Amino acid sequence: MQENQHIEWKKSWRDEYLKWIFVANTFFRAGMIEACGRGIERIMQECTAAGVSAPKLRYEQTGLWTVFHFLAEHVLGGDAGETSLITTPEKILALLRAQSSISSREIAASIGLNRDGVKYYLGKMISNGVIRHIGPSRGGHRVVLQ
């Protein structure tokens, strides 16, 4: 105990610590956390599974800081309606280059757009000479020309 600290401070600190242990135990028994102290390990595992770089951990006087580094397209191309660095036609072209027989329904599911939106962009790219559709509408495939 430091010279300028009082016994009351030590007692209040102990009570606060015991309160948080009780809270953590309650969450553990409710099945909301696996065990106290496993959070950092799980964060690292989930980042690895998602293909994202592991966060940097640093300890300061105010506590433990976890710093996540994201790619620009992850930050700008979210579901909240922000603009993306990769345009929708570029996303469609990348999918068509990877698999020329992909359906418009599969394209829509991959890029998070409705089927009518995909049809609009496919029609626009066909009229501009970027892609060409070969074969019947069902079972045909698309060829990227440019």
Backbone as JSON Lines, residues from 0, in Angstrom:
{"i":0,"aa":"M","n":[0.85,-1.18,0.0],"ca":[0.0,0.0,0.0],"c":[0.89,1.24,0.0]}
{"i":1,"aa":"Q","n":[0.53,2.19,-0.83],"ca":[1.33,3.4,-0.93],"c":[1.11,4.29,0.3]}
{"i":2,"aa":"E","n":[1.99,5.2,0.48],"ca":[2.0,6.06,1.66],"c":[0.74,6.92,1.77]}
{"i":3,"aa":"N","n":[0.26,7.47,0.65],"ca":[-0.87,8.39,0.7],"c":[-2.23,7.7,0.54]}
{"i":4,"aa":"Q","n":[-2.26,6.37,0.41],"ca":[-3.52,5.66,0.29],"c":[-4.05,5.31,1.68]}
{"i":5,"aa":"H","n":[-5.36,5.23,1.78],"ca":[-5.98,4.93,3.05],"c":[-6.61,3.54,3.0]}
{"i":6,"aa":"I","n":[-6.95,3.05,4.14],"ca":[-7.56,1.73,4.24],"c":[-8.91,1.72,3.53]}
{"i":7,"aa":"E","n":[-9.64,2.84,3.55],"ca":[-10.94,2.9,2.88],"c":[-10.79,2.67,1.38]}
{"i":8,"aa":"W","n":[-9.72,3.22,0.8],"ca":[-9.49,3.05,-0.63],"c":[-9.28,1.57,-0.95]}
{"i":9,"aa":"K","n":[-8.49,0.89,-0.14],"ca":[-8.22,-0.53,-0.38],"c":[-9.51,-1.34,-0.27]}
{"i":10,"aa":"K","n":[-10.35,-1.0,0.69],"ca":[-11.6,-1.73,0.86],"c":[-12.53,-1.48,-0.33]}
{"i":11,"aa":"S","n":[-12.61,-0.23,-0.82],"ca":[-13.48,0.07,-1.94],"c":[-12.98,-0.62,-3.21]}
{"i":12,"aa":"W","n":[-11.67,-0.69,-3.39],"ca":[-11.11,-1.37,-4.55],"c":[-11.46,-2.86,-4.51]}
{"i":13,"aa":"R","n":[-11.33,-3.47,-3.33],"ca":[-11.63,-4.89,-3.19],"c":[-13.11,-5.15,-3.48]}
{"i":14,"aa":"D","n":[-13.98,-4.31,-2.99],"ca":[-15.42,-4.48,-3.23],"c":[-15.74,-4.36,-4.72]}
{"i":15,"aa":"E","n":[-15.1,-3.4,-5.41],"ca":[-15.31,-3.23,-6.84],"c":[-14.83,-4.46,-7.6]}
{"i":16,"aa":"Y","n":[-13.67,-4.98,-7.22],"ca":[-13.13,-6.17,-7.86],"c":[-14.06,-7.37,-7.66]}
{"i":17,"aa":"L","n":[-14.54,-7.57,-6.47],"ca":[-15.44,-8.69,-6.18],"c":[-16.75,-8.55,-6.95]}
{"i":18,"aa":"K","n":[-17.22,-7.32,-7.11],"ca":[-18.45,-7.1,-7.88],"c":[-18.26,-7.56,-9.32]}
{"i":19,"aa":"W","n":[-17.13,-7.21,-9.95],"ca":[-16.88,-7.59,-11.33],"c":[-16.67,-9.09,-11.47]}
{"i":20,"aa":"I","n":[-16.07,-9.74,-10.5],"ca":[-15.93,-11.2,-10.51],"c":[-17.32,-11.84,-10.46]}
{"i":21,"aa":"F","n":[-18.2,-11.28,-9.65],"ca":[-19.56,-11.79,-9.55],"c":[-20.3,-11.62,-10.89]}
{"i":22,"aa":"V","n":[-20.13,-10.47,-11.52],"ca":[-20.77,-10.21,-12.81],"c":[-20.24,-11.19,-13.86]}
{"i":23,"aa":"A","n":[-18.93,-11.38,-13.92],"ca":[-18.34,-12.31,-14.88],"c":[-18.83,-13.73,-14.64]}
{"i":24,"aa":"N","n":[-18.95,-14.13,-13.4],"ca":[-19.44,-15.46,-13.07],"c":[-20.9,-15.63,-13.51]}
{"i":25,"aa":"T","n":[-21.69,-14.58,-13.37],"ca":[-23.09,-14.62,-13.79],"c":[-23.19,-14.82,-15.3]}
{"i":26,"aa":"F","n":[-22.38,-14.07,-16.07],"ca":[-22.38,-14.23,-17.53],"c":[-21.91,-15.63,-17.92]}
{"i":27,"aa":"F","n":[-20.91,-16.16,-17.2],"ca":[-20.41,-17.51,-17.49],"c":[-21.5,-18.55,-17.27]}
{"i":28,"aa":"R","n":[-22.22,-18.45,-16.14],"ca":[-23.28,-19.42,-15.84],"c":[-24.46,-19.3,-16.8]}
{"i":29,"aa":"A","n":[-24.68,-18.1,-17.34],"ca":[-25.76,-17.89,-18.31],"c":[-25.38,-18.38,-19.71]}
{"i":30,"aa":"G","n":[-24.11,-18.74,-19.88],"ca":[-23.65,-19.23,-21.18],"c":[-23.3,-18.13,-22.16]}
{"i":31,"aa":"M","n":[-23.18,-16.9,-21.69],"ca":[-22.89,-15.78,-22.57],"c":[-21.4,-15.62,-22.83]}
{"i":32,"aa":"I","n":[-20.56,-16.12,-21.93],"ca":[-19.12,-16.15,-22.14],"c":[-18.62,-17.54,-21.76]}
{"i":33,"aa":"E","n":[-17.5,-17.96,-22.37],"ca":[-16.98,-19.29,-22.07],"c":[-16.28,-19.31,-20.72]}
{"i":34,"aa":"A","n":[-15.37,-18.4,-20.54],"ca":[-14.64,-18.32,-19.29],"c":[-14.01,-16.95,-19.2]}
{"i":35,"aa":"C","n":[-13.82,-16.48,-18.04],"ca":[-13.24,-15.16,-17.83],"c":[-11.81,-15.17,-18.35]}
{"i":36,"aa":"G","n":[-11.46,-14.21,-19.21],"ca":[-10.11,-14.12,-19.74],"c":[-9.92,-14.76,-21.1]}
{"i":37,"aa":"R","n":[-10.92,-15.35,-21.7],"ca":[-10.78,-16.02,-23.0],"c":[-11.11,-15.08,-24.16]}
{"i":38,"aa":"G","n":[-11.51,-13.86,-23.88],"ca":[-11.94,-12.95,-24.94],"c":[-10.87,-12.6,-25.95]}
{"i":39,"aa":"I","n":[-9.65,-12.34,-25.5],"ca":[-8.58,-11.95,-26.4],"c":[-8.24,-13.12,-27.33]}
{"i":40,"aa":"E","n":[-8.2,-14.31,-26.79],"ca":[-7.92,-15.49,-27.6],"c":[-9.0,-15.67,-28.68]}
{"i":41,"aa":"R","n":[-10.25,-15.48,-28.32],"ca":[-11.34,-15.63,-29.28],"c":[-11.3,-14.54,-30.35]}
{"i":42,"aa":"I","n":[-10.93,-13.32,-29.98],"ca":[-10.79,-12.23,-30.96],"c":[-9.74,-12.61,-31.99]}
{"i":43,"aa":"M","n":[-8.59,-13.11,-31.54],"ca":[-7.51,-13.5,-32.45],"c":[-7.97,-14.63,-33.38]}
{"i":44,"aa":"Q","n":[-8.68,-15.63,-32.84],"ca":[-9.16,-16.74,-33.65],"c":[-10.16,-16.27,-34.71]}
{"i":45,"aa":"E","n":[-11.08,-15.39,-34.34],"ca":[-12.08,-14.9,-35.28],"c":[-11.46,-14.04,-36.37]}
{"i":46,"aa":"C","n":[-10.45,-13.25,-36.02],"ca":[-9.76,-12.44,-37.03],"c":[-9.04,-13.35,-38.02]}
{"i":47,"aa":"T","n":[-8.4,-14.4,-37.54],"ca":[-7.72,-15.35,-38.41],"c":[-8.73,-16.05,-39.32]}
{"i":48,"aa":"A","n":[-9.86,-16.47,-38.75],"ca":[-10.88,-17.16,-39.53],"c":[-11.49,-16.26,-40.6]}
{"i":49,"aa":"A","n":[-11.58,-14.96,-40.33],"ca":[-12.17,-14.01,-41.28],"c":[-11.15,-13.49,-42.29]}
{"i":50,"aa":"G","n":[-9.88,-13.85,-42.12],"ca":[-8.85,-13.39,-43.03],"c":[-8.43,-11.95,-42.8]}
{"i":51,"aa":"V","n":[-8.63,-11.46,-41.6],"ca":[-8.29,-10.09,-41.25],"c":[-7.06,-10.14,-40.34]}
{"i":52,"aa":"S","n":[-6.2,-9.14,-40.45],"ca":[-5.0,-9.13,-39.61],"c":[-5.39,-9.01,-38.14]}
{"i":53,"aa":"A","n":[-4.6,-9.65,-37.3],"ca":[-4.86,-9.64,-35.86],"c":[-4.72,-8.23,-35.31]}
{"i":54,"aa":"P","n":[-5.52,-7.87,-34.31],"ca":[-5.41,-6.52,-33.75],"c":[-4.13,-6.37,-32.94]}
{"i":55,"aa":"K","n":[-3.72,-5.14,-32.79],"ca":[-2.56,-4.83,-31.95],"c":[-3.08,-4.56,-30.54]}
{"i":56,"aa":"L","n":[-2.42,-5.13,-29.56],"ca":[-2.8,-4.94,-28.16],"c":[-1.76,-4.06,-27.5]}
{"i":57,"aa":"R","n":[-2.22,-3.08,-26.75],"ca":[-1.28,-2.26,-25.98],"c":[-1.89,-1.95,-24.63]}
{"i":58,"aa":"Y","n":[-1.05,-1.94,-23.64],"ca":[-1.51,-1.68,-22.29],"c":[-1.03,-0.3,-21.87]}
{"i":59,"aa":"E","n":[-1.95,0.52,-21.4],"ca":[-1.65,1.85,-20.91],"c":[-2.21,1.97,-19.5]}
{"i":60,"aa":"Q","n":[-2.01,3.1,-18.87],"ca":[-2.52,3.31,-17.53],"c":[-4.04,3.23,-17.49]}
{"i":61,"aa":"T","n":[-4.68,3.61,-18.58],"ca":[-6.14,3.6,-18.61],"c":[-6.72,2.22,-18.88]}
{"i":62,"aa":"G","n":[-5.87,1.27,-19.26],"ca":[-6.34,-0.09,-19.49],"c":[-5.77,-0.7,-20.75]}
{"i":63,"aa":"L","n":[-6.34,-1.8,-21.17],"ca":[-5.9,-2.52,-22.35],"c":[-6.62,-1.97,-23.58]}
{"i":64,"aa":"W","n":[-5.86,-1.61,-24.59],"ca":[-6.4,-1.08,-25.83],"c":[-6.25,-2.12,-26.92]}
{"i":65,"aa":"T","n":[-7.3,-2.33,-27.7],"ca":[-7.28,-3.24,-28.83],"c":[-7.49,-2.41,-30.08]}
{"i":66,"aa":"V","n":[-6.5,-2.43,-30.99],"ca":[-6.55,-1.6,-32.19],"c":[-6.71,-2.52,-33.4]}
{"i":67,"aa":"F","n":[-7.82,-2.36,-34.13],"ca":[-8.09,-3.15,-35.32],"c":[-7.7,-2.35,-36.55]}
{"i":68,"aa":"H","n":[-7.06,-3.02,-37.52],"ca":[-6.7,-2.39,-38.79],"c":[-7.55,-3.03,-39.88]}
{"i":69,"aa":"F","n":[-8.3,-2.22,-40.63],"ca":[-9.19,-2.71,-41.66],"c":[-8.7,-2.24,-43.02]}
{"i":70,"aa":"L","n":[-9.03,-3.01,-44.05],"ca":[-8.78,-2.58,-45.41],"c":[-9.8,-1.5,-45.77]}
{"i":71,"aa":"A","n":[-9.43,-0.65,-46.71],"ca":[-10.31,0.47,-47.07],"c":[-11.67,-0.02,-47.58]}
{"i":72,"aa":"E","n":[-11.68,-1.14,-48.36],"ca":[-12.97,-1.59,-48.88],"c":[-13.87,-2.15,-47.79]}
{"i":73,"aa":"H","n":[-13.29,-2.63,-46.68],"ca":[-14.11,-3.09,-45.56],"c":[-14.76,-1.91,-44.85]}
{"i":74,"aa":"V","n":[-14.03,-0.82,-44.75],"ca":[-14.55,0.35,-44.04],"c":[-15.54,1.1,-44.92]}
{"i":75,"aa":"L","n":[-15.19,1.31,-46.19],"ca":[-16.02,2.13,-47.07],"c":[-17.15,1.36,-47.72]}
{"i":76,"aa":"G","n":[-17.03,0.05,-47.84],"ca":[-18.03,-0.72,-48.57],"c":[-18.95,-1.49,-47.66]}
{"i":77,"aa":"G","n":[-19.36,-0.92,-46.54],"ca":[-20.21,-1.62,-45.59],"c":[-21.66,-1.67,-46.03]}
{"i":78,"aa":"D","n":[-22.5,-2.23,-45.16],"ca":[-23.92,-2.37,-45.45],"c":[-24.71,-1.11,-45.12]}
{"i":79,"aa":"A","n":[-24.05,-0.1,-44.58],"ca":[-24.77,1.08,-44.12],"c":[-25.0,2.1,-45.24]}
{"i":80,"aa":"G","n":[-24.72,1.73,-46.49],"ca":[-24.98,2.63,-47.6],"c":[-23.82,3.54,-47.94]}
{"i":81,"aa":"E","n":[-22.64,3.28,-47.4],"ca":[-21.5,4.1,-47.76],"c":[-21.03,3.74,-49.17]}
{"i":82,"aa":"T","n":[-20.22,4.6,-49.75],"ca":[-19.7,4.32,-51.08],"c":[-18.59,3.29,-50.98]}
{"i":83,"aa":"S","n":[-18.44,2.5,-52.03],"ca":[-17.43,1.46,-52.07],"c":[-16.32,1.87,-53.03]}
{"i":84,"aa":"L","n":[-15.11,1.41,-52.78],"ca":[-14.01,1.68,-53.69],"c":[-14.15,0.87,-54.97]}
{"i":85,"aa":"I","n":[-14.8,-0.29,-54.89],"ca":[-15.02,-1.14,-56.05],"c":[-16.46,-0.94,-56.5]}
{"i":86,"aa":"T","n":[-16.64,-0.57,-57.76],"ca":[-18.0,-0.32,-58.25],"c":[-18.74,-1.63,-58.48]}
{"i":87,"aa":"T","n":[-20.05,-1.54,-58.57],"ca":[-20.88,-2.73,-58.77],"c":[-20.55,-3.43,-60.08]}
{"i":88,"aa":"P","n":[-20.4,-2.71,-61.21],"ca":[-20.02,-3.42,-62.44],"c":[-18.67,-4.15,-62.32]}
{"i":89,"aa":"E","n":[-17.72,-3.57,-61.61],"ca":[-16.43,-4.23,-61.42],"c":[-16.58,-5.51,-60.61]}
{"i":90,"aa":"K","n":[-17.46,-5.48,-59.6],"ca":[-17.71,-6.68,-58.81],"c":[-18.34,-7.77,-59.68]}
{"i":91,"aa":"I","n":[-19.29,-7.37,-60.52],"ca":[-19.96,-8.34,-61.41],"c":[-18.95,-8.92,-62.4]}
{"i":92,"aa":"L","n":[-18.1,-8.07,-62.97],"ca":[-17.09,-8.55,-63.91],"c":[-16.12,-9.52,-63.25]}
{"i":93,"aa":"A","n":[-15.74,-9.25,-62.03],"ca":[-14.83,-10.16,-61.31],"c":[-15.49,-11.53,-61.11]}
{"i":94,"aa":"L","n":[-16.78,-11.52,-60.78],"ca":[-17.49,-12.8,-60.62],"c":[-17.62,-13.53,-61.95]}
{"i":95,"aa":"L","n":[-17.87,-12.8,-63.03],"ca":[-18.0,-13.42,-64.35],"c":[-16.67,-13.98,-64.84]}
{"i":96,"aa":"R","n":[-15.58,-13.3,-64.53],"ca":[-14.26,-13.81,-64.91],"c":[-13.94,-15.1,-64.16]}
{"i":97,"aa":"A","n":[-14.37,-15.17,-62.91],"ca":[-14.11,-16.36,-62.11],"c":[-14.98,-17.54,-62.53]}
{"i":98,"aa":"Q","n":[-16.24,-17.26,-62.89],"ca":[-17.17,-18.32,-63.28],"c":[-18.15,-17.75,-64.3]}
{"i":99,"aa":"S","n":[-17.95,-18.09,-65.55],"ca":[-18.75,-17.48,-66.62],"c":[-20.2,-17.94,-66.62]}
{"i":100,"aa":"S","n":[-20.49,-19.09,-66.03],"ca":[-21.87,-19.6,-66.04],"c":[-22.64,-19.25,-64.77]}
{"i":101,"aa":"I","n":[-22.15,-18.29,-64.01],"ca":[-22.83,-17.89,-62.76],"c":[-24.17,-17.23,-63.1]}
{"i":102,"aa":"S","n":[-25.19,-17.55,-62.32],"ca":[-26.52,-16.99,-62.58],"c":[-26.66,-15.6,-61.96]}
{"i":103,"aa":"S","n":[-27.65,-14.87,-62.45],"ca":[-27.88,-13.53,-61.89],"c":[-28.3,-13.61,-60.43]}
{"i":104,"aa":"R","n":[-28.98,-14.68,-60.05],"ca":[-29.36,-14.87,-58.64],"c":[-28.11,-15.06,-57.76]}
{"i":105,"aa":"E","n":[-27.13,-15.82,-58.26],"ca":[-25.89,-16.02,-57.51],"c":[-25.07,-14.74,-57.44]}
{"i":106,"aa":"I","n":[-25.07,-13.97,-58.52],"ca":[-24.37,-12.69,-58.51],"c":[-25.01,-11.76,-57.48]}
{"i":107,"aa":"A","n":[-26.33,-11.7,-57.47],"ca":[-27.05,-10.84,-56.53],"c":[-26.72,-11.22,-55.09]}
{"i":108,"aa":"A","n":[-26.68,-12.52,-54.8],"ca":[-26.37,-12.96,-53.44],"c":[-24.93,-12.64,-53.07]}
{"i":109,"aa":"S","n":[-24.02,-12.71,-54.03],"ca":[-22.6,-12.48,-53.75],"c":[-22.29,-11.01,-53.46]}
{"i":110,"aa":"I","n":[-22.94,-10.11,-54.18],"ca":[-22.6,-8.69,-54.01],"c":[-23.61,-7.91,-53.18]}
{"i":111,"aa":"G","n":[-24.67,-8.57,-52.73],"ca":[-25.64,-7.89,-51.86],"c":[-26.55,-6.93,-52.6]}
{"i":112,"aa":"L","n":[-26.93,-7.29,-53.81],"ca":[-27.81,-6.46,-54.62],"c":[-29.02,-7.31,-54.98]}
{"i":113,"aa":"N","n":[-30.15,-6.68,-55.28],"ca":[-31.31,-7.48,-55.69],"c":[-31.14,-7.92,-57.14]}
{"i":114,"aa":"R","n":[-31.96,-8.85,-57.54],"ca":[-31.82,-9.46,-58.87],"c":[-32.09,-8.46,-60.0]}
{"i":115,"aa":"D","n":[-33.03,-7.56,-59.79],"ca":[-33.32,-6.54,-60.81],"c":[-32.12,-5.61,-61.02]}
{"i":116,"aa":"G","n":[-31.43,-5.3,-59.94],"ca":[-30.23,-4.46,-60.04],"c":[-29.14,-5.15,-60.85]}
{"i":117,"aa":"V","n":[-28.98,-6.45,-60.62],"ca":[-27.99,-7.22,-61.38],"c":[-28.37,-7.25,-62.85]}
{"i":118,"aa":"K","n":[-29.66,-7.46,-63.16],"ca":[-30.13,-7.47,-64.55],"c":[-29.86,-6.12,-65.22]}
{"i":119,"aa":"Y","n":[-30.07,-5.03,-64.47],"ca":[-29.82,-3.69,-65.0],"c":[-28.35,-3.54,-65.4]}
{"i":120,"aa":"Y","n":[-27.44,-3.91,-64.49],"ca":[-26.01,-3.76,-64.77],"c":[-25.56,-4.71,-65.88]}
{"i":121,"aa":"L","n":[-26.09,-5.94,-65.92],"ca":[-25.74,-6.87,-66.99],"c":[-26.2,-6.33,-68.35]}
{"i":122,"aa":"G","n":[-27.43,-5.81,-68.4],"ca":[-27.94,-5.23,-69.65],"c":[-27.11,-4.05,-70.11]}
{"i":123,"aa":"K","n":[-26.7,-3.22,-69.16],"ca":[-25.89,-2.06,-69.47],"c":[-24.52,-2.48,-70.02]}
{"i":124,"aa":"M","n":[-23.94,-3.51,-69.4],"ca":[-22.63,-3.98,-69.86],"c":[-22.73,-4.67,-71.22]}
{"i":125,"aa":"I","n":[-23.83,-5.36,-71.49],"ca":[-24.03,-5.98,-72.81],"c":[-24.19,-4.91,-73.88]}
{"i":126,"aa":"S","n":[-24.97,-3.87,-73.59],"ca":[-25.19,-2.79,-74.59],"c":[-23.91,-1.98,-74.82]}
{"i":127,"aa":"N","n":[-23.02,-1.9,-73.82],"ca":[-21.76,-1.17,-73.98],"c":[-20.66,-2.04,-74.57]}
{"i":128,"aa":"G","n":[-20.95,-3.33,-74.81],"ca":[-19.96,-4.21,-75.41],"c":[-18.9,-4.72,-74.45]}
{"i":129,"aa":"V","n":[-19.18,-4.67,-73.17],"ca":[-18.22,-5.14,-72.17],"c":[-18.31,-6.66,-72.02]}
{"i":130,"aa":"I","n":[-19.54,-7.19,-72.07],"ca":[-19.75,-8.64,-71.97],"c":[-20.7,-9.08,-73.09]}
{"i":131,"aa":"R","n":[-20.73,-10.38,-73.32],"ca":[-21.65,-10.94,-74.3],"c":[-22.26,-12.21,-73.72]}
{"i":132,"aa":"H","n":[-23.55,-12.4,-73.93],"ca":[-24.23,-13.59,-73.45],"c":[-24.29,-14.6,-74.57]}
{"i":133,"aa":"I","n":[-23.87,-15.84,-74.3],"ca":[-23.85,-16.9,-75.3],"c":[-24.75,-18.03,-74.82]}
{"i":134,"aa":"G","n":[-25.64,-18.48,-75.69],"ca":[-26.52,-19.59,-75.37],"c":[-27.87,-19.13,-74.88]}
{"i":135,"aa":"P","n":[-28.69,-20.09,-74.41],"ca":[-30.04,-19.74,-73.94],"c":[-29.98,-18.95,-72.64]}
{"i":136,"aa":"S","n":[-31.11,-18.32,-72.3],"ca":[-31.14,-17.52,-71.07],"c":[-30.93,-18.38,-69.83]}
{"i":137,"aa":"R","n":[-31.43,-19.6,-69.86],"ca":[-31.15,-20.55,-68.78],"c":[-30.12,-21.55,-69.29]}
{"i":138,"aa":"G","n":[-29.0,-21.61,-68.61],"ca":[-27.96,-22.55,-69.01],"c":[-26.88,-21.95,-69.9]}
{"i":139,"aa":"G","n":[-27.06,-20.72,-70.32],"ca":[-26.03,-20.07,-71.13],"c":[-24.91,-19.55,-70.24]}
{"i":140,"aa":"H","n":[-23.99,-18.83,-70.84],"ca":[-22.91,-18.22,-70.06],"c":[-22.56,-16.86,-70.65]}
{"i":141,"aa":"R","n":[-21.82,-16.1,-69.91],"ca":[-21.43,-14.76,-70.32],"c":[-19.92,-14.72,-70.51]}
{"i":142,"aa":"V","n":[-19.5,-14.0,-71.53],"ca":[-18.07,-13.86,-71.83],"c":[-17.69,-12.4,-71.62]}
{"i":143,"aa":"V","n":[-16.63,-12.15,-70.88],"ca":[-16.14,-10.8,-70.67],"c":[-15.25,-10.46,-71.86]}
{"i":144,"aa":"L","n":[-15.61,-9.41,-72.59],"ca":[-14.89,-9.02,-73.8],"c":[-13.73,-8.07,-73.52]}
{"i":145,"aa":"Q","n":[-13.86,-7.25,-72.51],"ca":[-12.81,-6.25,-72.23],"c":[-12.11,-6.57,-70.94]}
